[in-house]
Amino acid sequence: MGIFSQKSFKGWNFGFKVSCSALLAALLFACGDDPVSGQKDDLKDDSSSSGKIDSLQSSSSSKTPSRSSSSSSKGKVSSSSSLKEVDPLDGQDIVYVLVDGSVSGSIALDGFASTAKVKMVQLDTANSYKETKNVFSGKVGKGGTYGIDKIDLPQPYVIFSVDGKVDNIVDGKSASITLSALSDATSGEVFNLNLLTTLESERTLGLLSGRQKVSFEDAKKKASEDVWGVFHLDAADFDASELIHVSDLSESGAALLASTVLLQVGANGDFAKSFKAVAADVRKDGTWDDSDAKIAIADWALSNDLEDGYASVRKALEKKWTKAAEFEKFVRNFYLAELEFPKCDAESAGEIFFVKNKASKFYAANYGDVSKSSERFVCDEKSGWTSIPDSLKDFMGETTPAKDGEVRRGTFSGEFFTYDGSSKQWRKATAVEKDRYFVLNSDAKEFVDIQDVYESIKDDERVIFVLRHAERGDDTSKGGTLTDNGKKQSEEVGARLTKFKEDFVLGASEFLRAHQTVESIAKGRGQSYDKRDTIPQLNDDWYAKNNEAVEKAKNECGGGWEVTSKYAYTGAYSTGADAAYYNLAERSVELIEDVLVKKYPTEKFVLLSSHDKLMVPLVAYCSNLQVELKKYENNGKWINYLAGVAIIIDKDGNRRYVAIRGLKSGYAN
């Protein structure tokens, strides 16, 4: 996948890691009332001492010195400090664990005021780890580096804090925030401050101030697990957050960088407010409970992964640092977890996934639902979840074997395809192949009363009725009229088509009797609207390709009805250079799609009148030859007056065909 089209980073300066020194020396337990400063001097004069050592206000008796211990290695966060709380012995007032020490580190912020300082405040273990008045500070240097010297601590636990500005990677806006880090000052040499150390500090303090008593080390370890867990990462895989910098090229640096990106993406224009809310949320129970914010971030991450695989983000970062850690996989891991992608492995290879979380913009109710998103994914054992290309979406979920020439509508796109058995591939269907799908699914077998069809039209459907005219006189020219009975027939049909108040749009061929038919139907239903369209394509010669050849075919078959029906049901006279008729399917689809549906794209009810030599081939086609009008056979039937086809179209453009009758029978006597 590929992803990221948001605004590029603006001077995202997180500084560089520097080393610091924090001396852990012996805990001495001595007697007497000598001041601490004097004790320091005495100890400094001891030539056997190799460095700064811990001091204490002594009591009257001499004790064997004890050394506090902690790990200064850059181990994984699961290997927490071994230092436990040191309780003073009876008669002892103050125990110093660090004398004249120093710490340093770097801060993950872009900008600092010229007077910016890092504060380090000692916490009181006897008072719920509240901040004491024992405060040390150091100036923030170029690039966010800092150092604090001359540190004297009677207790090891401290909180670092600094104010600065950070530029949001999405909108470039600068936000003023406070970063912090909570730690054991004797545990190492580096104390970086970043977004994760800040969240971890809040969570640790939340645990330490809770009802359940917990050691500092256990609280910090649990806080680390919780904070990494917010981003669906395992704390055991990474260094302690205060040892990491976003510019590090390590796995830990990549994870921190990814977490920083995700937090800023979710800021929604106000990073200071957003980050403060996240910190308060995580402090309570170690989880980030704002599901809407997390889904929005996951959507952003997926969108950008699909677009360019975070190439834009990487380009901005590398412009800043020349190189950036491989953060992409951790951002990807976040959206996979939040959007509940299942595990992708050898067992699930080939499985299709679509986002089912309704809060996501990628939500889909089922494989074919594209109301919100068109993205679908398939499990590739080597590449993981991969976006399915449009060319494959329609048939990824098909399990029924296809037959050569079979037409199916794509589950996903709604487009029509036909199966090529020789190449074993689906290709886009032609107009005729597509309509074949509609014909087969319509399964029209018998003439249905026009009133029943009319009254069955749904709210999201529209219909075009195409009927043979009513009973005519002997004049078959364009000026020939209906008989009085024909007009009566038409009015009676109209009287039954009154369920819906919408007027019919009327149209007919160039023949007068066809116009009289729709006019009389409208009169029968009480419709005042009498404007009629004239449609030459509804004349009775629509299917005739070569009039001379048609006349010749009539003589061979014994008449116009016979040759028309033989052509419609057998394909006779429709092949070769001198064909009398057009290909039935092609000509029918041309009439339906290119003439009628195109002329009436939105009208709810359309009523058109034509002639028997058009209606017989059209009924034969739309019913897949199931409604038999085979006048060329002995005792073969012909189409009755006011019989024809209903073309019903739904909101998605699907068509279904129904053979209809206005009189008691669709067949002529």
ABEGO torsion letter per residue (X at the ends): XBBEABBBBBGBBAEBBBBBBBBBBBBBBBBEABBAAAAAAAAAABAABABBBBBBBBBABBBBBBBBBBBABBBBAABBBABBBBBBBBGBABBBABBGBBBBEBBBBABBBAABBBBBBBBBAABGGBBBABBBBBBBBBGGBBBBBGBBBABABBBBBBBBBBBBAAAGBBBBBBBBBBBBAAABABBBBBAAAAAAAAAAAAAAABABBBBAAAAAAAAAAAAAAAAGBBAAABBBAAABBAABABAAAAAAAAAAAAAAAAAGGBAAAAAAAAAAAAAAAGBBABAAAAAAAAAAAAAAAAAAGGAAAAAAAAAAAGBBBBAAAAAAAAAAAAAGBBBBBAAABGBBBBBABAABAABBABAABAAABABBBBBBAAAEBBBBBAAAAAAAABABBBBBGBBBBBAAAGBBBBBBAAAGBBBBBBAAAAAAAAAAAAGBABBBBAAAAAAABBAABBBBBBBBBBBBBABABAABBBBAAAAAAAAAAAAABAABABBBBBBBBABAAAAAAAAAAAAAAGBABABBBBBAAABAAAABABAAAAAAAAAAAGEAAAAAAAAAAAGBGABEAABABBBAAAAAAAAAAAAAAAABAABABBBBBBBAAAAAAAAAAAAGGABBBBAABBGBBBBBBGBEBBBBBBAAGBBBBBBBBABABABBX
